[in-house]
Structure formats: C-alpha cells, structure tokens
Amino acid sequence: MSEHDHLIQVTAADTSVRALAAVTTNLVHEACQRHGTSPTASAALGRALTGALLLGQTFKDLDRLTLHFQCDGPLGGITAEASSRATVRGYVRNPAADLPVNERGKLNVSGIVGGGMVYVTREAGFEIGLSKEPYRGSVPIVSGEIAEDLAYYLAVSEQINSAVSLGVFVSPDPPRVAAAGGFLIQLMPGAEAETIALIEESASRAPHITEMILQGAGALEILGTALGSVGFEVLEQREVEFRCTCSYDRAVNIVSCLDRAEVEDMLVKDQGAELTCHFCNEVYSLDVAALEKILAPPTVM
Ligand code: ZN
C-alpha cells in the first residue's frame, strides 16, 4: 500500500474505456481537520474533493476544475477545486451540519445535502496567457450522495456514460477520516456492449471503496477489482494532495484593493485585520504596520 495519496489513470478495451481511481485518505483528513467538519459533512466534503480530482484529471489542458453543489440541505453548499497539478482544496458552507446515520447505518450525506444544483466549471488556457471563456455545465442534484450526481452530470452534460464510486469512512471516538477514495469509469463512444456488460458486472460486485482502502488496496488494485476481467494499460500515476493557493501576500493584496476608508477603519477601530481563507480556513493577520504600509502614499521616484 502506498502511504501517500495517489491517483491512477488507465485505458482499456482499445481506448473505448477510460478509468481512474484515487486514494485520498490523507487529503480528506486534512481538509476535515482544517474545517472542523462533522462526520456527515466530512463524508460530503471528502467525496466532493475526490470527485473533483478524478474528474479534473479526465480533461487535457485543464488549469482548474471547480465542482460546486448549491444545495438547500443543512450543509448549505460544497465547493471543491482541483488543479492540473492534481492538488485539490475545498470547503462546505456549514461544517457542523450533521444528521443521525440512515437506516443502513451509513452517514446520511444526501440528508445534509438536500436538493439543488451541481455546477462544474472548467478553466483552461490562462497559464499560457490565453483567456478562454470558462466552460460551465450544470444539472439538478438527483441523489445528494455526490457520486450519483457526478455520474448524472457526466451523462447529461458531457454525454459520457460513467460508473462513479466515492467513499469516506469516518471511524468513531474520536471521529477521524480513516479511509477515502473513489473510482470513475467512463465508457467512450465505441465501447462494445460486451465490454460494458463485463464492467457493469465487476464494478457492481466490487466491495465498497472504503472497505478496499481499509484493507490496504491502492488505486491500481481498486481499478483491477472494478474492471474485473477487462485488461487495462496504465497511462499515469501521480500523487495527489490538499493544497491551497492562499498566502499572506495575497491577503495583503486583497486588503490593498479595498476602499481607503475601509482600511483606515481597520487601522483605527481594530488595530489590524484578519482574513480567513474559505478554502483552507487559514487565518492571516495584518498588523498596524502592514495596514499603514497599505495606506502610505506610493513613493515617487
Ligand atoms: Zn487557503
């Protein structure tokens, strides 16, 4: 078993099948620690982070993919953003949202998500100076369990039939993310009925994703199980991690863009400013000196 979170992408059946799997236990644990999520919110956030990573890796020339659940359940919303470097960051609106386990003894993710919309935004080109319009697709939330919603999005908005499995296992006392991961199998046009039937059979027979991970399976073994007798070729394997793009300098930039009166207020009334990053919950404190520097007139050469 690999100690690091990782992702693998493979191709099968003469490129008519594309499949990815990821083990994301550490990064989901980190995200949930940072945000102080309840067990059920941890499952929702972890599934979304893993789903964004898997989906993001399926697009070539992508800079950033954002998966956003705008939902009316107690969770209030989920945002997960994956980069081309296989890093991900994200948050939920109400990290404390929780419900008792459902009748099957599972975390009630659909209960805290509720109904609403799923938005997927893909941005490409800005790292090489092209300013292409971002692509944005949306579908209604059909289940609230995240994986089913992603499969529905792919079928309706991208016309790709997929099998998606996402899971987060939270061990009790004290609650801790003990396993997280997922797989995504996409059937391209040209996939033969026989191949599809074989994959449907093996994917549905596979043990639950977090069971496999708890038993030490890596992404390669997960795909081996999910694809069954369908042989595949590994295209890439890489480490994945939780990483935010915020920094103290960015916090200073944000304050520099505010109205002068607002910054003066921060200086006089609060003797400083505190900014919290939504994505990673990091707090940046600007002291009096930092605010005075922002308000100082630019030096004339
Ligand atoms: Zn951040």
Boltz pocket constraint, residues with backbone or C-beta under 6 A from the ligand:
constraints:
  - pocket:
      binder: B
      contacts: [[A, 244], [A, 245], [A, 246], [A, 247], [A, 277], [A, 278], [A, 279], [A, 280], [A, 281], [A, 282]]
      max_distance: 6.0
